[in-house]
């Protein structure tokens, strides 16, 4: 058993908040604009059409369990959070009106004792807090708390936040180790990190203590979920039980060493552990987070930053079990991977966390929504085989073996669309941090950020066409000359770079210090001083660890942070398994401004496997013919003609 000894943790970095960052154009600026103009209003309309808003009306179909769903509240809460971030980002008046209207609707549904849940209040009030294992009750509460914090930060109005504080007071009275309290915690983690956010804006230590209770109680024996099930008159191991590993409740969190179970639950739990660990100076919790990070990111993560490869549990399998065609890789899990790595980056100031955050953002997250902002992926496999019509294709090619193969407008379980909307709207909060000695630039994105440095407000401006080009110009603006350190991330994918300070070339091996993946430039900065970082972006071949049996003999293509795939519509066959890439084949990167919103494609010569007869089996060896291979960024696949896709190709001599 690991010793539970807490010591000082501290946090090396403090993120620059969303309201102090502006993204302008380029890869992320375009996506943010579409998110605000199309995706968020569309999701408000779909929630209207599917009665998610009406569910908060106390007089609508009272007692009808079919009229509401147990975790609809989480969908609308994430959407409200997205809208709040969009109000901060763009000041959009239409979205602000939607936000205020729907927040008022939600708050009116609060019960006299503070309880707020549209399903249990109006469809099954007798079941409140009776099945924490399966019914997402505290998960929904957590998302509403996050939305309330975002609403307060966007508008300054406190009524939503105060309503959620009243709910938190009810939770504080209900759960704990005192007489008459339930020693429970949620089957789907989320409440923990939400309570820490509430603590952050209110300064109320009760919410931090409650978050710590939920973290500390998880996995202790006797299992609360067993007692809870018996209280309902059910067998604790009945037909619906999924295992305690599925919900990371098999042992106390400080003792967990390998990532198991449902991926989103696990990563949300780790976010809560990191938050509580920092806020309570508990190094054991943070060390457990680091241990789990290694389990996930070094042994279970897809090349795209997606996690949770097993469709049976929407989650983790064993080490190095990383399939491509049957990888689940839920969009929410990639988003949660961003959340977790951003937290660890602030704690440790280590660029390896920023590398994973960037990998997930540009690949496993960005793939989750179409370029027009109207269609979404739930799962994100790395290969899709879709035969030509008449060859066994199921209707529309939409769902194959339980995995979404093409983006959909919505889902019965609609967690992913509002989740990606809130991440896109709030992306500015992930770009910069302040450290003890200066400013950190984590993501290379055109735009600007404002931060306090050495007693004055400094503006940092980025000019770049990243990720299509590796050149980044960073300019600082300040009132008086001041010495501080500007930290620029040296991405893990980059082997060669050139740095210029005030147009003078700097030896990266000498005068500039590289600290945990960052180049630290310490000098007296004057207004308008400029740094130019040029990151080499050759096309790179990527290979999986030999223990990843599904990818043996295969190669993937990456340029900069972008992972590439081949689609049937660009290549000589829909059966992309027949394509092979010769080991010495020359590969060329070409920017095509009119394709898929403007992307860099990779082109080269490949081989197509051909048969020598029409027989199903033959003793004659197959032949190859030369073909042109064209690869596009994985994040933009399925935006044209629906068809096959593959990231990992066979490599031949």
VOZA-546349 format. One record per residue (C-alpha): residue number from 1; x, y, z. Coordinates in steps of 0.05 Angstrom, whole numbers. Example, Ala and Ser with C-alpha at 12.3 -4.5 7.8 and 13.67 -1.06 7.14 Angstrom:
residues 2
REC   seq        X        Y        Z
REC     1      246      -90      156
REC     2      273      -21      143
end
This chain:
residues 653
REC   seq        X        Y        Z
REC     1        0        0        0
REC     2       25       69      -17
REC     3       39      114       42
REC     4      -12      170       50
REC     5       36      226       69
REC     6       19      295       43
REC     7       73      347       29
REC     8       76      413       -6
REC     9       59      410      -80
REC    10       54      481     -104
REC    11       38      498     -176
REC    12       94      521     -221
REC    13       48      557     -270
REC    14      -17      596     -270
REC    15      -58      594     -334
REC    16      -75      661     -367
REC    17     -152      663     -365
REC    18     -197      661     -426
REC    19     -217      734     -419
REC    20     -145      756     -428
REC    21     -132      717     -493
REC    22     -156      728     -564
REC    23     -147      679     -621
REC    24     -147      710     -691
REC    25     -157      670     -754
REC    26     -119      608     -775
REC    27     -134      537     -755
REC    28     -166      552     -687
REC    29     -194      620     -703
REC    30     -235      591     -759
REC    31     -260      534     -716
REC    32     -278      581     -659
REC    33     -317      626     -707
REC    34     -357      566     -734
REC    35     -368      541     -664
REC    36     -398      607     -642
REC    37     -437      622     -706
REC    38     -463      552     -721
REC    39     -450      498     -670
REC    40     -473      530     -605
REC    41     -538      558     -634
REC    42     -551      492     -669
REC    43     -543      454     -603
REC    44     -590      502     -567
REC    45     -642      487     -622
REC    46     -631      411     -618
REC    47     -639      413     -542
REC    48     -705      450     -554
REC    49     -728      398     -605
REC    50     -710      340     -560
REC    51     -745      371     -499
REC    52     -681      379     -459
REC    53     -700      450     -440
REC    54     -773      432     -427
REC    55     -750      380     -377
REC    56     -735      436     -328
REC    57     -808      459     -330
REC    58     -839      434     -265
REC    59     -908      429     -298
REC    60     -887      389     -359
REC    61     -909      316     -357
REC    62     -898      308     -282
REC    63     -882      237     -263
REC    64     -872      214     -335
REC    65     -804      178     -335
REC    66     -804      175     -411
REC    67     -808      251     -418
REC    68     -740      262     -384
REC    69     -674      227     -380
REC    70     -628      215     -320
REC    71     -569      253     -349
REC    72     -598      304     -396
REC    73     -578      358     -346
REC    74     -505      345     -363
REC    75     -517      359     -437
REC    76     -550      426     -426
REC    77     -500      445     -371
REC    78     -441      436     -419
REC    79     -478      476     -471
REC    80     -491      532     -421
REC    81     -417      531     -404
REC    82     -399      534     -478
REC    83     -446      594     -487
REC    84     -414      630     -427
REC    85     -345      621     -457
REC    86     -370      645     -524
REC    87     -398      708     -492
REC    88     -329      721     -463
REC    89     -295      705     -528
REC    90     -338      743     -577
REC    91     -391      781     -539
REC    92     -444      751     -584
REC    93     -511      782     -564
REC    94     -554      726     -592
REC    95     -517      674     -551
REC    96     -519      718     -489
REC    97     -595      722     -495
REC    98     -599      646     -502
REC    99     -553      637     -443
REC   100     -592      683     -397
REC   101     -660      654     -418
REC   102     -639      582     -406
REC   103     -600      596     -342
REC   104     -663      628     -313
REC   105     -703      566     -334
REC   106     -653      519     -300
REC   107     -649      560     -235
REC   108     -726      562     -229
REC   109     -725      486     -226
REC   110     -687      486     -160
REC   111     -723      454     -102
REC   112     -733      488      -34
REC   113     -677      447       -3
REC   114     -629      467      -60
REC   115     -635      402     -100
REC   116     -631      414     -176
REC   117     -642      356     -224
REC   118     -696      356     -278
REC   119     -705      280     -277
REC   120     -707      265     -203
REC   121     -745      328     -184
REC   122     -803      317     -232
REC   123     -802      244     -254
REC   124     -775      203     -195
REC   125     -767      245     -132
REC   126     -770      183      -88
REC   127     -705      158     -120
REC   128     -661      217     -102
REC   129     -590      194      -81
REC   130     -611      121      -81
REC   131     -567       97     -140
REC   132     -504      138     -145
REC   133     -469       80     -180
REC   134     -510       81     -244
REC   135     -552      143     -249
REC   136     -503      201     -259
REC   137     -538      245     -206
REC   138     -475      278     -178
REC   139     -444      279     -248
REC   140     -502      323     -271
REC   141     -494      366     -209
REC   142     -420      375     -225
REC   143     -434      398     -296
REC   144     -486      447     -272
REC   145     -434      475     -223
REC   146     -383      484     -278
REC   147     -436      520     -319
REC   148     -452      565     -260
REC   149     -379      584     -251
REC   150     -372      599     -325
REC   151     -437      640     -324
REC   152     -412      681     -265
REC   153     -345      694     -297
REC   154     -378      715     -363
REC   155     -433      759     -335
REC   156     -417      777     -263
REC   157     -487      754     -243
REC   158     -488      709     -182
REC   159     -557      678     -182
REC   160     -538      614     -218
REC   161     -475      606     -176
REC   162     -515      618     -112
REC   163     -566      565     -133
REC   164     -510      515     -142
REC   165     -480      534      -75
REC   166     -547      517      -43
REC   167     -544      450      -79
REC   168     -473      441      -53
REC   169     -497      455       17
REC   170     -548      399        9
REC   171     -493      352      -15
REC   172     -450      372       44
REC   173     -507      354       92
REC   174     -521      289       55
REC   175     -452      259       43
REC   176     -395      249       91
REC   177     -371      208      149
REC   178     -415      240      202
REC   179     -476      210      237
REC   180     -534      198      189
REC   181     -494      216      127
REC   182     -485      173       65
REC   183     -414      151       53
REC   184     -426      154      -22
REC   185     -393      182      -84
REC   186     -413      183     -157
REC   187     -406      126     -206
REC   188     -386      177     -259
REC   189     -334      226     -234
REC   190     -344      301     -247
REC   191     -369      330     -182
REC   192     -299      331     -153
REC   193     -268      379     -203
REC   194     -332      421     -205
REC   195     -330      433     -130
REC   196     -258      457     -135
REC   197     -279      506     -189
REC   198     -334      531     -142
REC   199     -282      538      -88
REC   200     -238      577     -136
REC   201     -289      632     -150
REC   202     -322      635      -81
REC   203     -263      622      -34
REC   204     -310      577        6
REC   205     -268      522       36
REC   206     -329      477       47
REC   207     -331      461      -27
REC   208     -257      441      -28
REC   209     -268      397       33
REC   210     -328      363        0
REC   211     -288      351      -64
REC   212     -232      320      -22
REC   213     -283      276       13
REC   214     -308      248      -53
REC   215     -236      235      -76
REC   216     -215      203      -11
REC   217     -277      160       -2
REC   218     -274      128      -71
REC   219     -255       55      -70
REC   220     -255       46        5
REC   221     -285      -18       34
REC   222     -338      -39       48
REC   223     -359      -14      -20
REC   224     -413       38      -14
REC   225     -445       15      -79
REC   226     -456      -54      -50
REC   227     -492      -25       10
REC   228     -531       22      -34
REC   229     -555      -35      -78
REC   230     -577      -77      -19
REC   231     -615      -16        6
REC   232     -653      -17      -60
REC   233     -667      -91      -50
REC   234     -620     -110     -107
REC   235     -562     -158     -115
REC   236     -499     -115     -115
REC   237     -471     -159     -170
REC   238     -536     -160     -209
REC   239     -546     -157     -284
REC   240     -529      -82     -290
REC   241     -465      -84     -250
REC   242     -403      -70     -293
REC   243     -345      -81     -244
REC   244     -313      -32     -197
REC   245     -254      -24     -245
REC   246     -303        5     -296
REC   247     -315       65     -250
REC   248     -246       66     -218
REC   249     -275       48     -150
REC   250     -237      -18     -141
REC   251     -186       12      -93
REC   252     -171       80      -62
REC   253     -148      129     -114
REC   254      -79      139      -83
REC   255      -65       65      -93
REC   256      -86       60     -165
REC   257      -28       47     -213
REC   258      -58       29     -280
REC   259     -114       63     -320
REC   260     -174       17     -322
REC   261     -248       23     -339
REC   262     -287       78     -372
REC   263     -238      129     -401
REC   264     -278      193     -389
REC   265     -293      174     -317
REC   266     -220      159     -305
REC   267     -194      224     -334
REC   268     -246      267     -300
REC   269     -226      233     -235
REC   270     -153      249     -249
REC   271     -172      322     -262
REC   272     -206      324     -194
REC   273     -146      290     -161
REC   274      -98      340     -191
REC   275     -142      399     -170
REC   276     -151      374      -99
REC   277      -77      354      -94
REC   278      -54      424     -111
REC   279     -107      459      -68
REC   280      -91      416       -7
REC   281      -16      409      -17
REC   282      -22      333      -25
REC   283       37      307      -64
REC   284       12      235      -58
REC   285      -49      253     -100
REC   286       -7      288     -152
REC   287       43      231     -154
REC   288      -16      183     -167
REC   289      -36      228     -225
REC   290       34      224     -254
REC   291       34      148     -247
REC   292      -33      144     -282
REC   293       -9      192     -336
REC   294       47      144     -353
REC   295       -2       86     -355
REC   296      -47      124     -404
REC   297        0      166     -447
REC   298       59      118     -451
REC   299       21       52     -459
REC   300      -52       63     -478
REC   301      -58      126     -521
REC   302      -73      129     -595
REC   303      -27      168     -641
REC   304      -83      221     -645
REC   305      -85      233     -570
REC   306     -149      193     -565
REC   307     -157      145     -507
REC   308     -204       89     -487
REC   309     -196       40     -544
REC   310     -244      -15     -520
REC   311     -317       -7     -544
REC   312     -341      -56     -492
REC   313     -328       -8     -435
REC   314     -316       57     -473
REC   315     -249       54     -440
REC   316     -182       24     -425
REC   317     -158      -45     -441
REC   318      -89      -73     -423
REC   319      -22      -41     -439
REC   320       -5      -35     -514
REC   321      -74      -58     -536
REC   322      -84       -4     -588
REC   323     -127      -27     -646
REC   324     -142       18     -705
REC   325     -207       -4     -739
REC   326     -241      -21     -674
REC   327     -212       34     -630
REC   328     -269       69     -593
REC   329     -233      134     -575
REC   330     -293      174     -552
REC   331     -290      248     -568
REC   332     -304      264     -495
REC   333     -244      222     -475
REC   334     -196      261     -520
REC   335     -226      325     -490
REC   336     -216      298     -420
REC   337     -144      282     -439
REC   338     -134      355     -456
REC   339     -165      376     -389
REC   340     -120      329     -350
REC   341      -55      347     -386
REC   342      -69      421     -380
REC   343      -75      413     -304
REC   344      -11      372     -299
REC   345       25      423     -342
REC   346        8      478     -292
REC   347       32      436     -234
REC   348       98      411     -262
REC   349      114      461     -318
REC   350      136      402     -361
REC   351      128      406     -436
REC   352      110      332     -442
REC   353       40      350     -417
REC   354       34      405     -468
REC   355       56      356     -523
REC   356       -2      309     -506
REC   357      -50      367     -500
REC   358      -30      391     -569
REC   359      -33      321     -600
REC   360     -103      311     -574
REC   361     -128      380     -594
REC   362     -104      378     -667
REC   363     -124      305     -679
REC   364     -169      267     -631
REC   365     -211      328     -611
REC   366     -213      366     -677
REC   367     -237      303     -713
REC   368     -299      304     -668
REC   369     -337      358     -707
REC   370     -345      371     -781
REC   371     -316      433     -814
REC   372     -386      463     -821
REC   373     -397      453     -746
REC   374     -461      413     -756
REC   375     -442      340     -748
REC   376     -404      301     -695
REC   377     -365      238     -681
REC   378     -377      200     -617
REC   379     -322      149     -629
REC   380     -259      163     -670
REC   381     -228       99     -698
REC   382     -164      102     -738
REC   383     -189       58     -795
REC   384     -257       51     -829
REC   385     -271        0     -882
REC   386     -333       16     -922
REC   387     -342      -29     -984
REC   388     -375       -2    -1046
REC   389     -451       -4    -1048
REC   390     -476      -75    -1056
REC   391     -414     -104    -1024
REC   392     -443     -114     -954
REC   393     -448      -42     -933
REC   394     -501      -28     -880
REC   395     -554       25     -892
REC   396     -519       92     -900
REC   397     -454       65     -874
REC   398     -469      102     -809
REC   399     -458       51     -754
REC   400     -413       -9     -760
REC   401     -403      -58     -703
REC   402     -429       -7     -653
REC   403     -379       47     -674
REC   404     -400      112     -708
REC   405     -367      111     -776
REC   406     -392      178     -802
REC   407     -410      241     -765
REC   408     -481      249     -740
REC   409     -523      310     -724
REC   410     -537      285     -653
REC   411     -536      223     -609
REC   412     -583      191     -559
REC   413     -526      199     -510
REC   414     -506      269     -531
REC   415     -446      282     -486
REC   416     -396      296     -541
REC   417     -427      354     -582
REC   418     -434      403     -524
REC   419     -367      380     -495
REC   420     -330      399     -558
REC   421     -369      464     -562
REC   422     -346      484     -492
REC   423     -273      466     -506
REC   424     -271      504     -571
REC   425     -303      566     -541
REC   426     -256      564     -481
REC   427     -192      546     -519
REC   428     -159      613     -506
REC   429     -150      592     -433
REC   430     -101      536     -454
REC   431      -50      578     -492
REC   432       -9      615     -441
REC   433       14      612     -368
REC   434       51      657     -320
REC   435      110      629     -281
REC   436      152      656     -225
REC   437      203      684     -274
REC   438      162      699     -336
REC   439      113      679     -390
REC   440      101      610     -420
REC   441       74      599     -491
REC   442       45      529     -495
REC   443        7      531     -561
REC   444       27      567     -624
REC   445      -37      602     -646
REC   446      -45      668     -682
REC   447      -72      720     -633
REC   448      -52      754     -569
REC   449      -53      748     -493
REC   450      -47      797     -435
REC   451      -14      779     -369
REC   452       18      811     -308
REC   453       94      806     -309
REC   454      142      841     -261
REC   455       88      890     -239
REC   456       62      911     -307
REC   457       13      886     -359
REC   458       48      854     -417
REC   459       16      838     -484
REC   460       44      778     -522
REC   461       26      774     -596
REC   462       35      713     -640
REC   463       37      714     -716
REC   464       37      645     -748
REC   465        5      598     -798
REC   466       16      539     -751
REC   467        4      480     -757
REC   468       15      484     -833
REC   469       79      523     -824
REC   470      131      520     -769
REC   471      148      595     -767
REC   472      123      631     -705
REC   473      136      705     -691
REC   474      125      726     -619
REC   475      125      800     -603
REC   476      121      831     -533
REC   477       90      899     -517
REC   478      100      933     -450
REC   479      104     1003     -421
REC   480      174     1000     -392
REC   481      234      956     -406
REC   482      234      896     -359
REC   483      275      833     -350
REC   484      237      768     -350
REC   485      240      700     -384
REC   486      199      683     -445
REC   487      189      608     -449
REC   488      173      579     -517
REC   489      153      506     -522
REC   490      199      461     -563
REC   491      148      409     -586
REC   492      167      336     -576
REC   493      155      322     -649
REC   494      207      373     -671
REC   495      280      352     -680
REC   496      308      417     -709
REC   497      291      490     -699
REC   498      321      559     -710
REC   499      312      617     -662
REC   500      323      691     -673
REC   501      317      746     -621
REC   502      309      816     -649
REC   503      329      786     -716
REC   504      394      759     -689
REC   505      404      684     -693
REC   506      413      649     -626
REC   507      450      584     -614
REC   508      398      538     -582
REC   509      454      497     -551
REC   510      486      556     -517
REC   511      457      621     -493
REC   512      385      597     -489
REC   513      365      547     -436
REC   514      318      490     -452
REC   515      277      472     -391
REC   516      231      411     -392
REC   517      212      421     -464
REC   518      214      497     -464
REC   519      265      546     -491
REC   520      276      599     -438
REC   521      298      667     -464
REC   522      319      713     -407
REC   523      334      785     -425
REC   524      311      857     -414
REC   525      251      863     -460
REC   526      230      928     -492
REC   527      165      947     -526
REC   528      159      913     -593
REC   529      217      864     -583
REC   530      208      804     -628
REC   531      227      731     -626
REC   532      223      685     -686
REC   533      220      610     -677
REC   534      223      567     -739
REC   535      205      494     -726
REC   536      226      445     -779
REC   537      165      407     -806
REC   538      188      349     -849
REC   539      140      292     -864
REC   540      156      240     -811
REC   541      143      165     -810
REC   542      117      141     -742
REC   543      121       70     -716
REC   544       86       38     -657
REC   545      119        1     -600
REC   546      133      -72     -619
REC   547       84      -95     -565
REC   548       26      -62     -603
REC   549       10     -124     -642
REC   550      -45      -92     -684
REC   551        4      -43     -715
REC   552       63      -88     -728
REC   553       92      -75     -797
REC   554       53      -11     -804
REC   555       72       62     -810
REC   556       35      127     -799
REC   557       50      196     -826
REC   558       56      259     -785
REC   559       77      330     -801
REC   560       85      378     -744
REC   561       29      362     -694
REC   562      -17      336     -749
REC   563      -30      261     -758
REC   564      -50      241     -828
REC   565      -96      189     -858
REC   566     -115      164     -928
REC   567     -187      166     -951
REC   568     -218      124    -1006
REC   569     -240      185    -1045
REC   570     -168      206    -1056
REC   571     -137      139    -1071
REC   572     -143       81    -1119
REC   573     -187       36    -1075
REC   574     -239       37    -1020
REC   575     -204      -24     -991
REC   576     -146       16     -963
REC   577     -117      -47     -932
REC   578      -90      -61    -1002
REC   579      -47        1    -1000
REC   580       26       -3     -979
REC   581       80       50     -971
REC   582      150       31     -994
REC   583      202       45     -940
REC   584      243       90     -984
REC   585      186      126    -1020
REC   586      194      201    -1024
REC   587      137      240     -991
REC   588      120      311    -1008
REC   589       78      361     -967
REC   590       35      409    -1008
REC   591      -11      463     -981
REC   592      -78      465    -1017
REC   593     -117      528     -999
REC   594     -182      506    -1032
REC   595     -185      436    -1001
REC   596     -222      425     -935
REC   597     -215      496     -913
REC   598     -142      499     -931
REC   599      -97      441     -910
REC   600      -29      412     -923
REC   601      -34      344     -957
REC   602       20      291     -964
REC   603       32      258    -1031
REC   604       78      201    -1053
REC   605       84      137    -1092
REC   606       55       74    -1062
REC   607       36        4    -1081
REC   608      -32      -28    -1090
REC   609      -39     -103    -1077
REC   610      -72     -139    -1136
REC   611      -93     -211    -1144
REC   612      -72     -256    -1202
REC   613     -140     -289    -1210
REC   614     -212     -285    -1187
REC   615     -204     -344    -1140
REC   616     -216     -331    -1066
REC   617     -151     -369    -1049
REC   618      -93     -381    -1095
REC   619      -22     -410    -1091
REC   620        2     -353    -1135
REC   621       34     -295    -1097
REC   622       -4     -229    -1104
REC   623       26     -172    -1144
REC   624       34      -98    -1132
REC   625       24      -41    -1179
REC   626       48       30    -1170
REC   627       -4       81    -1149
REC   628       -5      152    -1123
REC   629      -20      158    -1048
REC   630      -51      221    -1020
REC   631      -60      233     -946
REC   632     -101      287     -911
REC   633     -102      309     -839
REC   634     -140      259     -796
REC   635     -179      316     -764
REC   636     -214      333     -830
REC   637     -232      264     -855
REC   638     -305      249     -870
REC   639     -319      319     -893
REC   640     -328      298     -966
REC   641     -354      234     -998
REC   642     -366      182     -944
REC   643     -319      123     -951
REC   644     -260       85     -923
REC   645     -204      115     -882
REC   646     -139       90     -852
REC   647      -83      121     -810
REC   648      -35       62     -806
REC   649      -10       35     -872
REC   650       28      -28     -888
REC   651      102      -13     -900
REC   652      141      -55     -949
REC   653      214      -56     -973
end
